[in-house]
């Protein structure tokens, strides 16, 4: 099987069915794992209605375990060669995975980050933070990764495509929302080959449920430093 797609969700009633449909439409040998973290807005009921769909593996948690835990769980179940987790909120275009797979295979990479900033000359860092303050966490943590591990990445918090064998070898443990920072740090520390590909991105507004990633900045920085200096 080529691709494992994780669609993790919490209170995504408005978009979950569309996200699943877009995943199904991908013309690639795949499996789709949907994990609900005890949604309270009706998302769970929608997923219960899909339990007879043999093309889906649906997991309903009785409590909110967090996005990181959902990712670790899906990695343990994955049967694909590559792991892709675009989210359930439609902020990314599902079909961008094609260009990410193409880059990974042509350049013999272990991981490809879908960057929301790569090739964007129409906005400055200052303008981005002024317009969307929640980007501060992305800017700072990406900068720190680049300094500590001598990389030149533009966005470590976007979506990603990673070899399942690589993910399992890294053996990340962080189940909280700061999982991505452990993952990126371990990819860098272990000398994994990382590339980036530009992806379409349409952020939700705060009214639609967008949360700021800036509040994760302190634990994220601590986690990055821990991996860098203590393994």
C-alpha positions as CSV (number, residue, x, y, z in Angstrom):
1,X,0.0,0.0,0.0
2,X,1.4,3.4,-1.0
3,X,-0.2,5.9,1.4
4,X,-1.7,6.0,4.9
5,X,-3.9,9.1,5.4
6,X,-4.7,10.2,8.9
7,X,-7.7,12.5,9.4
8,X,-7.7,13.4,13.1
9,X,-10.5,15.6,14.3
10,X,-12.1,17.3,17.2
11,X,-15.3,19.2,16.7
12,X,-15.1,19.4,12.9
13,X,-18.7,18.7,12.0
14,X,-18.7,21.3,9.2
15,X,-15.8,19.8,7.3
16,X,-15.2,16.2,8.3
17,X,-17.3,14.6,5.6
18,X,-15.7,16.8,2.9
19,X,-12.2,16.0,4.2
20,X,-13.0,12.2,4.0
21,X,-14.5,12.5,0.5
22,X,-11.4,14.4,-0.7
23,X,-9.1,11.7,0.7
24,X,-11.2,9.0,-1.0
25,X,-10.9,10.8,-4.3
26,X,-7.1,10.7,-4.3
27,X,-6.0,8.4,-7.2
28,X,-3.5,6.3,-5.3
29,X,-3.4,3.0,-3.4
30,X,-4.3,4.2,0.1
31,X,-5.9,3.6,3.5
32,X,-7.8,6.2,5.4
33,X,-7.7,6.3,9.2
34,X,-10.1,8.7,10.9
35,X,-9.6,9.3,14.6
36,X,-12.1,11.4,16.6
37,X,-11.0,12.8,19.9
38,X,-14.4,12.8,21.6
39,X,-16.1,15.6,19.6
40,X,-19.1,17.2,21.2
41,X,-20.5,19.1,18.2
42,X,-22.0,16.2,16.2
43,X,-18.8,15.1,14.4
44,X,-18.8,11.8,16.3
45,X,-22.4,11.0,15.2
46,X,-21.5,11.7,11.6
47,X,-18.6,9.3,11.8
48,X,-20.7,6.6,13.5
49,X,-22.9,6.8,10.4
50,X,-19.9,5.8,8.3
51,X,-18.9,2.7,10.3
52,X,-20.1,0.4,7.6
53,X,-17.8,2.0,5.0
54,X,-15.1,-0.6,4.5
55,X,-12.7,2.0,2.9
56,X,-12.3,3.7,6.3
57,X,-10.8,2.7,9.6
58,X,-12.7,4.8,12.1
59,X,-11.6,5.2,15.7
60,X,-13.7,7.0,18.3
61,X,-12.0,8.0,21.5
62,X,-13.9,8.4,24.7
63,X,-11.8,11.4,25.7
64,X,-9.7,14.0,23.9
65,X,-6.2,12.4,23.8
66,X,-4.7,15.2,21.6
67,X,-3.5,15.4,18.1
68,X,-0.1,14.0,18.9
69,X,-1.5,10.9,20.4
70,X,-3.8,10.3,17.4
71,X,-0.7,10.6,15.2
72,X,1.2,8.0,17.2
73,X,-1.8,5.7,17.2
74,X,-2.2,6.0,13.4
75,X,1.5,5.4,12.9
76,X,1.3,2.1,14.8
77,X,-1.6,1.0,12.6
78,X,-0.3,2.3,9.3
79,X,0.1,-0.2,6.4
80,X,1.2,2.3,3.8
81,X,4.8,3.3,2.8
82,X,4.1,7.0,3.4
83,X,2.2,8.8,6.1
84,X,0.2,11.9,5.4
85,X,-1.9,13.9,7.9
86,X,-3.7,16.9,6.3
87,X,-6.2,17.5,9.1
88,X,-10.0,17.6,8.9
89,X,-10.5,21.3,8.6
90,X,-9.8,21.8,4.9
91,X,-7.0,24.3,5.5
92,X,-4.9,22.3,3.0
93,X,-5.7,20.8,-0.4
94,X,-5.7,17.1,-0.2
95,X,-4.2,16.7,-3.7
96,X,-1.0,18.5,-2.8
97,X,0.1,15.1,-1.5
98,X,0.9,14.2,-5.2
99,X,3.6,16.9,-5.5
100,X,5.0,15.9,-2.1
101,X,5.2,12.2,-3.1
102,X,6.8,13.2,-6.4
103,X,9.5,15.2,-4.6
104,X,10.2,12.6,-1.9
105,X,10.7,9.8,-4.5
106,X,12.6,11.9,-7.1
107,X,15.0,13.2,-4.5
108,X,15.2,10.1,-2.3
109,X,14.0,11.9,0.8
110,X,12.7,10.6,4.1
111,X,10.3,13.5,4.7
112,X,8.7,16.4,2.8
113,X,7.2,19.3,4.7
114,X,4.3,21.0,3.0
115,X,5.3,24.7,3.4
116,X,2.8,27.5,3.6
117,X,5.6,30.0,3.0
118,X,7.9,28.5,0.4
119,X,8.0,30.7,-2.7
120,X,5.7,33.3,-1.1
121,X,7.2,36.7,-2.1
122,X,4.0,38.5,-1.6
123,X,4.2,38.8,2.2
124,X,6.9,39.7,4.7
125,X,7.5,38.0,8.0
126,X,6.6,41.2,9.8
127,X,3.4,41.6,7.7
128,X,2.5,37.9,8.3
129,X,2.8,38.2,12.1
130,X,0.9,41.5,12.1
131,X,-1.9,40.0,10.1
132,X,-1.9,36.7,11.9
133,X,-0.3,36.8,15.3
134,X,-0.7,33.1,15.8
135,X,2.1,32.6,13.2
136,X,4.6,33.8,15.8
137,X,5.0,30.3,17.1
138,X,5.7,28.9,13.6
139,X,8.3,31.6,12.9
140,X,10.2,31.2,16.1
141,X,10.3,27.4,16.2
142,X,11.2,27.1,12.6
143,X,14.1,29.6,13.2
144,X,15.2,27.7,16.2
145,X,15.3,24.4,14.3
146,X,17.3,26.0,11.5
147,X,19.9,27.4,13.9
148,X,20.3,24.3,16.1
149,X,20.3,21.8,13.3
150,X,21.8,23.9,10.4
151,X,18.7,23.6,8.2
152,X,17.0,26.1,5.9
153,X,13.4,25.2,6.4
154,X,10.6,27.7,6.0
155,X,7.7,26.1,7.8
156,X,7.8,23.1,10.2
157,X,4.2,23.3,11.3
158,X,2.4,22.8,8.0
159,X,1.4,19.4,6.7
160,X,4.0,16.6,6.0
161,X,4.6,13.4,4.1
162,X,7.0,11.0,5.8
163,X,8.1,7.4,5.3
164,X,6.3,5.2,7.8
165,X,9.6,3.3,8.3
166,X,11.3,6.6,9.3
167,X,8.5,7.5,11.7
168,X,8.7,4.2,13.5
169,X,12.5,4.3,13.7
170,X,12.3,7.8,15.3
171,X,10.1,6.4,18.0
172,X,8.6,9.8,19.1
173,X,6.8,9.7,22.4
174,X,5.1,13.1,22.7
175,X,1.3,12.7,22.6
176,X,0.4,16.3,23.1
177,X,0.0,18.9,20.4
178,X,3.7,19.6,20.6
179,X,4.4,16.3,18.8
180,X,5.4,18.0,15.6
181,X,8.3,19.7,17.4
182,X,9.7,16.4,18.7
183,X,9.2,14.9,15.2
184,X,11.0,17.7,13.4
185,X,13.9,17.7,15.9
186,X,14.4,14.0,15.7
187,X,14.3,14.0,11.9
188,X,17.0,16.6,11.9
189,X,19.1,15.0,14.7
190,X,19.0,11.6,13.1
191,X,20.2,13.0,9.7
192,X,17.0,12.3,7.9
193,X,16.8,13.7,4.4
194,X,14.1,16.5,4.5
195,X,12.7,18.5,1.7
196,X,9.9,21.1,1.3
197,X,7.2,21.6,-1.2
198,X,4.8,24.6,-1.4
199,X,1.2,23.9,-0.6
200,X,-2.1,25.7,-0.8
201,X,-3.3,27.0,2.5
202,X,-6.5,28.7,3.6
203,X,-6.5,29.4,7.4
204,X,-9.7,29.4,9.3
205,X,-10.8,32.5,11.1
206,X,-10.8,32.6,15.0
207,X,-14.6,32.5,14.7
208,X,-14.4,29.2,12.8
209,X,-12.3,27.7,15.6
210,X,-8.8,28.6,14.6
211,X,-6.5,28.4,17.7
212,X,-3.2,30.2,18.1
213,X,-0.1,28.1,17.9
214,X,1.8,30.8,19.8
215,X,0.6,29.4,23.1
216,X,2.6,26.2,22.3
217,X,5.8,28.2,21.9
218,X,7.4,27.6,25.4
219,X,6.8,23.8,25.6
220,X,7.8,23.5,21.9
221,X,11.1,25.3,22.5
222,X,11.8,23.2,25.5
223,X,11.1,20.0,23.5
224,X,13.4,21.1,20.7
225,X,16.2,21.9,23.1
226,X,15.7,18.6,24.9
227,X,16.1,16.6,21.7
228,X,19.0,18.6,20.5
229,X,21.1,18.3,23.7
230,X,19.8,15.2,25.4
231,X,18.6,13.0,22.6
